[in-house]
Amino acid sequence: MLVKFVGANASLQAYGYRFEKDKPVRVDDAKVLAKLKERKDFELLEEVKPVSRKKAEGKSEEGGTDADTGEGKAAE
């Protein structure tokens, strides 16, 4: 989970992690996350996973299937 330090200082060392103001840091330790959640100068963020872009509809790669017919490229 990502944790962002929103306190008054420019940075802070806590629980073995270095937090810079408004810069998210990945913290995977559940015990540390529980402690940081209790502190008002830290904000826990949900991680957003990047969504891969789909290729243009109707176009297929060599050996792929045609979006309209469902047939393989080799069938052409």
Backbone hydrogen bonds, N-H to C=O, Kabsch-Sander energy under -0.5 kcal/mol:
donor,donor_aa,acceptor,acceptor_aa,energy
2,L,45,L,-1.1
3,V,25,V,-2.6
4,K,43,E,-3.0
5,F,20,E,-0.6
6,V,4,K,-0.5
6,V,41,D,-2.4
7,G,41,D,-0.7
12,L,19,F,-2.7
14,A,12,L,-0.6
14,A,17,Y,-2.7
17,Y,14,A,-2.0
19,F,12,L,-3.5
19,F,17,Y,-0.6
21,K,10,A,-2.9
22,D,5,F,-3.2
23,K,20,E,-2.1
25,V,3,V,-2.4
27,V,1,M,-3.1
30,A,28,D,-0.6
33,L,29,D,-2.4
34,A,30,A,-2.1
35,K,31,K,-1.7
36,L,32,V,-2.7
37,K,33,L,-2.2
38,E,34,A,-0.9
39,R,35,K,-0.5
39,R,36,L,-0.9
42,F,39,R,-1.1
43,E,4,K,-2.8
45,L,2,L,-3.2
49,K,47,E,-0.6
52,S,50,P,-0.5
59,K,56,A,-1.4
64,G,61,E,-2.5
66,D,71,E,-2.9
70,G,66,D,-2.6
73,K,64,G,-1.8
75,A,72,G,-1.4
76,E,73,K,-1.4
